[in-house]
Amino acid sequence: MPYAEEPLPHDDKPEIRSQVQHLTVTAEEAGQRLDNFIQKRLGDLPRSRIYRVIRKGEVRVNGRRAGPAQRLAAEDRIRIPPVRLPVPGEPARPAAGLLARIGAAVIREDPRLLVLDKPAGVAVHGGSGVSAGVIEALRTLRPEESLELVHRLDRDTSGLLLVARNAATLRTLHALLREGGFEKRYLALLKGKWQLGEKRIDVPLRTDTRQGGERTVRADASGKPSSSRFRPVQFFGRTATLVEVTLDTGRTHQIRVHAAHAGHPVAGDAKYGDAAFNDGLRALGLTRMFLHASSLSFTWPGGGEFSVNTPLPPELAAVLERLAGERRLPATAERSPPRAVRRRAR
């Protein structure tokens, strides 16, 4: 496919046009996703533009089109087309407040890994209007280390996040993720009284749809296989239920969409949730989405268990205490139907 030059962005930042690159994946780089491989070479290019170039077919792997999530093998030949890049300059340093928050969020470290209890409201990486996130802050705090995110959390989700301290660890953990070797558990507060017991929801998800230019995930038979296991932990009358969710797959917004699909959207979820229910909980002090990555475990290849847990943040625990003390929320919060898909999970 001939190269179609990207339009210049509508801002005043000077740009240069890069040259076409022909690269060969090394043994150390094997196992990476294509989008991450490209990002490392075009680090000043916004991630949205990297996806655009890949999906237009201008990036080639061994002469063929490829998707952003394709895993690369040693000796794969990669073609990166010319793109417009910002003129190199001094990288912006993350704000002092962000550095302090991320430094304090590291709750465990060993020679291979850093474990963070990520605060809600902080992105894991910069992009899409965010100048810096967790990984940029960590690299500023630890410039002598080669740090890479093992997985991601939504910006508004709090809890456990792993960061690899070397390339070998990153490859090992990415392989475990692909093979289902991780057990990840979340705590979520859902609307209404969950009456499905311990329930596995197997509903395919389309993660490539957009509404008004914004990425939106939806339940769709043509989507990728997605599986979540819900277990009720505490009931708050007919108003809400605290559940533990174990992920068998790791799709974007998976818990949020599966919960809404079951008719019990996540509290505080502005995208897939119930506005009146959220308003009722806001009166009890809920100012964020009630979703927390609480537990993570796996077995290292060759043996050795890794397990870590983190409790609910104080602001979420306080909401549960107030909810337990309330006889009921305003009637609108209890009666309004969920805004997202209303079909019950089979």
C-alpha positions in Angstrom: 0.0 0.0 0.0 1.5 3.4 -0.9 2.3 5.7 2.0 -0.4 8.3 2.6 1.1 11.2 4.5 -0.6 12.2 7.7 -2.0 15.7 7.9 -0.2 18.1 10.1 -1.8 18.6 13.5 -3.5 21.9 14.1 -1.1 23.3 16.6 2.1 25.3 16.6 4.5 22.6 17.5 7.3 22.2 14.9 7.5 18.8 13.3 9.9 16.9 11.1 9.2 14.0 8.8 11.0 10.8 9.7 12.6 8.4 7.2 11.2 4.9 6.5 12.7 2.4 8.9 13.5 -1.3 8.2 14.2 -3.1 11.4 14.7 -6.7 12.6 13.4 -7.9 15.9 16.2 -9.1 18.2 15.9 -12.0 20.6 15.7 -9.5 23.5 12.7 -7.8 21.8 10.8 -11.0 21.0 7.4 -11.3 22.6 6.6 -7.6 22.5 3.4 -6.3 21.0 3.8 -4.5 17.7 2.4 -1.2 19.1 4.8 -1.2 22.0 7.7 -2.0 19.6 6.8 1.0 17.4 6.2 3.3 20.4 9.8 2.7 21.6 11.1 3.9 18.2 8.7 6.7 17.8 8.4 7.7 21.4 7.4 11.3 20.7 4.5 10.3 18.6 1.1 10.2 20.3 -0.1 6.6 20.8 -3.3 7.4 18.9 -1.3 8.2 15.8 0.7 5.0 16.1 -2.5 3.0 16.1 -3.7 4.9 13.1 -0.5 4.2 11.1 -0.7 0.5 12.0 -4.4 0.1 11.1 -3.9 1.9 7.8 -1.6 -1.0 6.9 1.5 1.2 6.5 3.4 -0.8 9.1 4.4 -4.2 7.8 5.6 -7.3 9.6 7.5 -9.7 7.2 5.8 -7.8 4.3 2.3 -8.2 5.6 -0.2 -6.1 7.4 -0.5 -6.6 11.2 -2.6 -5.5 14.1 -1.3 -3.5 17.0 -1.6 -6.4 19.4 0.4 -8.9 17.3 3.3 -10.5 19.2 6.7 -10.2 17.5 9.2 -13.1 17.1 12.9 -12.9 16.8 14.1 -12.1 13.3 10.7 -10.6 12.3 11.3 -7.8 9.7 9.4 -4.6 10.6 8.8 -1.7 8.2 7.9 1.6 9.8 6.7 4.2 7.3 7.6 7.9 7.3 5.7 9.9 10.0 5.7 13.4 11.2 7.4 13.7 14.6 7.7 16.6 17.0 11.1 18.3 16.8 13.2 16.7 19.7 13.4 18.9 22.7 13.9 18.6 26.5 11.3 16.1 27.7 8.8 17.5 30.1 9.4 16.5 33.7 6.4 15.0 35.5 4.9 17.4 38.1 6.3 17.2 41.6 2.9 16.1 43.0 2.7 13.2 40.6 6.3 12.1 41.4 5.5 12.1 45.1 2.2 10.2 44.7 3.9 7.5 42.5 6.9 7.2 44.8 4.6 6.6 47.7 2.6 4.1 45.7 5.4 1.5 45.5 4.5 -1.1 48.1 6.9 -3.8 47.2 10.0 -4.4 45.2 12.4 -7.2 44.4 15.2 -7.5 41.8 12.7 -8.3 39.1 9.6 -6.3 39.9 8.1 -3.1 41.3 4.6 -3.5 42.8 2.4 -0.3 43.0 -0.9 0.4 44.6 -1.9 2.8 41.9 -4.1 5.7 43.0 -7.4 6.3 41.1 -7.3 9.2 38.6 -3.7 8.5 37.5 -3.1 7.1 34.0 -0.5 4.3 33.7 1.2 6.2 30.8 1.0 9.5 29.0 -1.0 10.1 25.9 -4.6 11.1 24.9 -4.2 14.5 26.6 -2.2 13.2 29.6 1.4 14.4 29.6 2.7 11.8 32.1 1.5 8.8 34.0 2.8 6.1 36.3 5.6 4.8 34.0 6.9 8.3 33.1 7.0 9.2 36.8 8.8 6.0 37.7 11.4 6.5 35.0 12.0 10.0 36.3 12.4 8.8 39.9 14.6 5.8 38.8 16.6 7.0 35.7 19.2 4.3 36.1 16.6 1.5 35.6 14.9 0.1 32.5 11.3 0.0 33.6 8.3 -1.3 31.6 4.6 -1.8 32.4 3.7 -5.5 32.7 -0.1 -4.7 32.3 -2.5 -1.8 32.5 -5.3 -0.5 34.7 -7.9 2.0 33.7 -7.1 5.6 34.8 -10.1 5.6 37.2 -9.3 2.1 38.7 -7.1 1.9 41.8 -5.0 -1.0 42.9 -2.2 -3.4 42.0 0.1 -2.6 39.1 3.3 -4.5 38.1 6.3 -2.9 36.5 9.2 -5.0 35.2 12.7 -4.0 36.0 14.4 -5.7 33.1 13.5 -7.1 29.6 13.7 -10.8 30.6 11.1 -10.3 33.4 8.8 -8.4 31.0 9.0 -11.3 28.4 8.4 -13.9 31.1 5.3 -12.1 32.6 3.8 -11.3 29.2 4.1 -15.0 28.3 2.3 -15.9 31.6 -0.5 -13.3 30.8 -1.0 -14.8 27.3 -1.2 -18.3 28.8 -3.6 -17.4 31.6 -1.0 -17.8 34.3 -2.1 -14.8 36.3 -5.0 -14.7 38.8 -6.3 -11.1 39.1 -9.1 -10.2 41.4 -11.0 -6.9 41.8 -13.5 -5.5 44.3 -16.4 -3.6 42.8 -19.6 -2.1 44.1 -22.5 -2.8 41.8 -26.0 -1.4 41.5 -28.8 -3.4 43.0 -29.0 -6.7 44.8 -26.9 -9.3 42.9 -29.1 -12.4 42.8 -27.0 -14.5 40.4 -24.8 -16.2 43.1 -21.3 -17.0 42.0 -21.6 -16.3 38.3 -19.3 -16.7 35.3 -20.1 -14.2 32.5 -18.8 -15.3 29.1 -19.7 -12.5 26.8 -17.6 -11.5 23.8 -16.5 -7.9 23.8 -15.8 -5.5 20.9 -13.0 -3.2 21.9 -12.6 -1.4 18.6 -15.8 0.7 18.5 -16.0 4.5 19.0 -18.9 6.8 19.9 -18.4 10.5 19.3 -14.7 9.9 18.8 -14.4 8.2 22.2 -13.4 4.5 22.5 -16.3 2.4 23.8 -16.4 -1.3 24.5 -19.6 -3.3 23.9 -20.9 -6.8 24.2 -21.1 -8.3 20.7 -21.0 -11.8 19.3 -18.3 -10.7 16.9 -16.0 -9.6 19.7 -13.1 -11.3 21.4 -13.9 -14.1 23.9 -14.1 -12.5 27.4 -14.8 -14.2 30.7 -15.3 -12.7 34.2 -16.3 -14.5 37.4 -18.4 -12.6 39.9 -18.8 -13.5 43.6 -21.0 -11.5 46.0 -19.2 -10.4 49.1 -21.6 -8.0 50.9 -25.2 -6.9 50.3 -26.6 -3.5 51.0 -30.3 -4.3 50.8 -31.7 -3.8 47.3 -29.4 -0.8 46.7 -26.0 -2.2 46.0 -23.7 -5.3 46.3 -20.0 -5.5 46.9 -18.6 -8.2 44.6 -15.2 -9.9 44.0 -14.4 -10.3 40.3 -11.8 -12.7 39.0 -10.7 -12.1 35.4 -10.1 -15.1 33.1 -9.3 -12.7 30.2 -8.1 -9.1 30.3 -10.1 -7.0 27.8 -10.4 -3.3 28.0 -13.2 -2.2 30.4 -14.1 -5.9 30.8 -15.5 -5.8 34.3 -17.4 -2.6 33.7 -19.1 -3.9 30.5 -19.8 -7.4 31.9 -21.4 -5.9 35.0 -23.6 -3.5 33.0 -24.5 -6.4 30.7 -25.7 -8.4 33.7 -27.9 -5.4 34.8 -25.7 -4.4 37.7 -23.4 -1.5 36.5 -20.3 -0.5 38.5 -20.9 2.4 41.0 -19.5 5.7 39.8 -18.9 4.5 36.2 -19.7 7.5 34.1 -19.4 5.6 30.8 -21.3 2.4 31.3 -23.1 3.1 34.6 -26.4 4.4 35.8 -26.5 8.2 36.3 -29.2 8.3 39.0 -27.5 5.5 41.0 -24.2 7.3 40.8 -25.8 10.5 42.0 -27.2 8.7 45.0 -23.8 7.3 46.0 -22.2 10.7 45.4 -24.3 11.9 48.2 -22.6 9.3 50.4 -19.2 10.5 49.3 -18.4 8.4 46.3 -16.4 10.7 44.0 -14.8 8.1 41.7 -15.5 4.7 40.2 -15.7 1.9 42.7 -13.3 -0.6 41.1 -10.1 -1.7 42.9 -7.5 -4.3 41.8 -7.1 -6.0 45.1 -5.2 -9.3 44.5 -2.7 -10.6 42.0 -0.8 -13.9 42.0 1.1 -16.2 39.6 3.9 -18.9 39.7 7.3 -18.0 38.3 8.5 -20.5 35.6 10.7 -23.0 37.3 8.8 -22.5 40.6 8.2 -19.8 43.2 4.8 -18.3 44.1 4.2 -14.6 43.8 1.2 -13.2 45.6 0.3 -9.6 46.6 -2.9 -8.0 48.1 -3.9 -4.5 48.8 -7.0 -3.3 50.8 -9.7 -0.9 49.6 -8.5 2.7 49.7 -9.9 4.6 52.6 -12.3 6.7 50.5 -14.0 3.5 49.2 -14.1 1.8 52.6 -15.8 5.0 54.0 -18.5 4.7 51.3 -19.3 1.2 52.4 -19.5 2.2 56.0 -21.9 5.0 55.1 -23.9 2.7 52.8 -24.3 0.2 55.6 -25.6 2.9 57.9 -28.2 4.1 55.3 -31.5 2.4 55.1 -31.9 3.2 51.4 -30.7 5.6 48.7 -33.1 8.1 47.1 -35.8 6.3 45.2 -34.4 7.4 41.8 -31.2 5.7 42.5 -32.9 2.4 43.2 -35.5 2.4 40.5 -33.8 3.8 37.3 -32.7 1.2 34.8 -29.0 0.9 33.9 -27.9 3.1 31.0 -25.8 0.3 29.4 -27.0 -3.0 27.9 -29.8 -4.4 30.0 -29.9 -8.0 29.0 -29.3 -10.5 31.8 -26.2 -12.6 31.5 -26.9 -16.2 30.5 
